[in-house]
Amino acid sequence: MREALRTIKENTLSHEAWRSETLNMIASENITSGAVARAVASGFSHKYAEGWPTARFYQGCKYFDEVELAGNSLYYQLFDAQYVDLRPISGTNANLALFFGLAERGDTLMALHTSDGGHISHTGFGSAGIRGLEVTTFPFDQKEMNIDPDAMVAHILEVRPKLILFGASMFLFPHPVKEAVDAAAEVGATIAYDGAHVLGLIAGKQFQDPLSEGAKVLTGSTHKTFFGPQGGLIVTRGLEDDLLGKMQWGVFPGVLSNHHLHHVAAKAVAAAEMLDYGEAYAQAVVRHAQALAQALYEEGLDVLCEEKGFTESHQVVIDVSGNGGGKLVAGDLEAANIICNKNLLPWDPIERSDDPSGIRIGVAELTRLGMQTHEMAEVAAFYRRVILSKEDPSAVAADVTSFRSGFQDVHFGYRWEDI
Ligand SMILES: Cc1ncc(COP(=O)(O)O)c(C=O)c1O
């Protein structure tokens, strides 16, 4: 037992030390402020609070009630919402609640194929399948790296889905939500939007606002471009009362009994940070992604969508099939202290998940660490040294560590002692 404990402690500390030396560019990750981290470590981590504020199934919630109400009000403000639910404990959990609330077993869900950027929770082998939904995929334009709007309208009218779910894991450009509204109304479908990846960009007003464009439900993760902690949420605008009630039932008792109260407290702090800094942060994120993509392209890498300016989000996608493939490249980058993930590209069959053609990189964490636009050229040069010049990754790692040592503080957020 002692040995196991030592292993846990040592590896936790090693992970933290290593992460402080790396460029973490996993597009679905970010770093939290001291205030958010402190709320996660609070006494709410071992408390139950099923039910609604002031109407709980458990005693001892008088302080947490105030926290949940304050958190909700910050999110209402942030998203100009009809209803906010901070209880889902992950983006997947929020999607599952959506599927339970807004669809019945046997209904059809329209979502993106995994190779085109769809998330596993949108698939027949993931949450949608567990809910018993039939999944049909959006027609995808590989050159535009986006849903084909005309073909999408025709497909909606033909297939008559119950639920149309926009949003993606590989997500470079805003989706054609507005273009789906009339067809969705004609077949009686509800439009929802999985903003797991781009939630912080939506909150910072630098990406499409799906709720203004015709989506009635926004689901998301709170820890990708948003300011953390790990968690999920649901936001609605204009959703019919009966559907809203069904979705609330989908959350509790559908996919949750207790929610994670310490994460609700931390999500509340993260929302305040977004209200204060979100716009400047999201502008910087998009600017950095575009600068990084341009610099990687100039270094000689096959960055997708040059004609479209590469990206309008926090992500950059590179085809590395000519450089040994996604598995090898992501592994070499990790050995050089650059952490990103291999990724399926639209032309990859799903069987290639273990060794796909692409890598996907994100700049949210670098931005929070205070990097500026001009630093993206230095980051791109590290990628070139590993992927094209085939330098020994350990030599690059030493330079990455030295570069990273200048970026140790979290920006766009609060210290606990300041709130
Ligand atoms: C589009 C999309 N939806 C949902 C999720 C799931 O989020 P979580 O990890 O919070 O369950 C992800 C995760 O990467 C995602 O990319």
The ligand as a MOL file (V3000), in Angstrom:
LIG
                    3D

  0  0  0     0  0            999 V3000
M  V30 BEGIN CTAB
M  V30 COUNTS 16 16 0 0 0
M  V30 BEGIN ATOM
M  V30 1 C -17.3820 18.1640 -29.6470 0
M  V30 2 C -17.1740 17.5220 -28.3190 0
M  V30 3 N -18.2340 17.2370 -27.5720 0
M  V30 4 C -18.1270 16.6650 -26.3750 0
M  V30 5 C -16.8920 16.3620 -25.8650 0
M  V30 6 C -16.8110 15.6830 -24.5520 0
M  V30 7 O -16.3620 16.4950 -23.5800 0
M  V30 8 P -15.9820 15.9270 -22.1430 0
M  V30 9 O -14.6000 15.4300 -22.2510 0
M  V30 10 O -16.1500 17.1180 -21.2800 0
M  V30 11 O -16.9370 14.8320 -21.8420 0
M  V30 12 C -15.7370 16.6410 -26.5870 0
M  V30 13 C -14.4280 16.2850 -26.0250 0
M  V30 14 O -13.3940 16.4540 -26.5260 0
M  V30 15 C -15.8870 17.2300 -27.8580 0
M  V30 16 O -14.8210 17.4940 -28.6110 0
M  V30 END ATOM
M  V30 BEGIN BOND
M  V30 1 1 1 2
M  V30 2 1 2 3
M  V30 3 2 2 15
M  V30 4 2 3 4
M  V30 5 1 4 5
M  V30 6 1 5 6
M  V30 7 2 5 12
M  V30 8 1 6 7
M  V30 9 1 7 8
M  V30 10 2 8 9
M  V30 11 1 8 10
M  V30 12 1 8 11
M  V30 13 1 12 13
M  V30 14 1 12 15
M  V30 15 2 13 14
M  V30 16 1 15 16
M  V30 END BOND
M  V30 END CTAB
M  END
